């Protein structure tokens, strides 16, 4: 059976900053026909109470001119094996991403070097190293060079998945080379080369990986165009033969209103009206919104960043609530966007509730309470909130981009899953919102049927997991062929 090592900077429920954490938590378990193990740093801020992590082995890594000791811990959760690398000098932190590129460069370069040392130390020889986002980019180059002259690595192949092309980890070139000790050519003309004497680890991953995937088919096309390519579109066009889009799935064991561990009252497609009425009232009371079960309640649940269209919500807010809607906005993010959200709450009390922190439990309650979920993203590689929302019977109102376009088919009589708009403008967004609101108030039957379609839509991992398996196995066959000289 094909052996896959899934390498990630975050993984729920141990540590999660965004969608990557959810994908890392659910994709490995959905792969049935290959053996997948997950490897990640053992951050000091990681929640390790859900799996019983036990010391497994210790080894040394050459880094920053000395031998650094690394301890590896092993644990299992829901049938998936996790390996955590512990090295206090590098992984002591309050969050995996400090927002300081020097710290992050050092942390993830160390992680890469440790990964390269741990495999021979354990005699563990995966066929596929599945890398995720820029944090793991240097590893693609390390495998590429190492396998040329080290038979232990000769058959290993890399898959690099882009969860978000915007974050590239760009940093000082000399420092990156000092940390990774990759050859000069990698920095001068190869994968790390970037403007103004910087290094770009995302580009490095895309340059050296054997296959590139991203998390929806539409985003796979979009990133090959300058508008969405974040400066890497020409490289992605050059490599288009190895680029593909595989839509993310949802783990319905975790995200389902029938079993959600954060909900005290559960509901199903049959009882959705009562379930939602209960949570709506609770939320309205909690946030001083007028208690009115007929009010159209829209939610925004996302990281508060430029990507997610928070500015569009702000520009449109007055119009959205002018017809009686209530809006609740939650999620954490950067200072500017947190201020925008806070400000909305202050300007429109009793209409807009702002709760700009990320709280898993609250967000689940909000999915349950809301009639609609707003996702006017500028770009969206896949998007998970719209998938969760549909399962909880909240109708998505989304911009037609990336994974939102692939998952939210526009509403039509007896078809479609949500309300969709194209232009990134207040008018276009307001129109889609108004269309949703109108259906909710004026044709409750059609609205309820739409909610039923959303709740029954299948966005589980099954089909996508089979596609990853096919990709892994194709690469293994290719590697075997290369070994026998293509005979
Ligand atoms: C990132 C993207 C999001 C995607 C997630 C998981 O957070 O912004 O669209 O769903 O990664 O792949």
Boltz pocket constraint, residues with backbone or C-beta under 6 A from the ligand:
constraints:
  - pocket:
      binder: B
      contacts: [[A, 18], [A, 19], [A, 20], [A, 23], [A, 162], [A, 163], [A, 164], [A, 215], [A, 248], [A, 380], [A, 381], [A, 382], [A, 383], [A, 384], [A, 403]]
      max_distance: 6.0
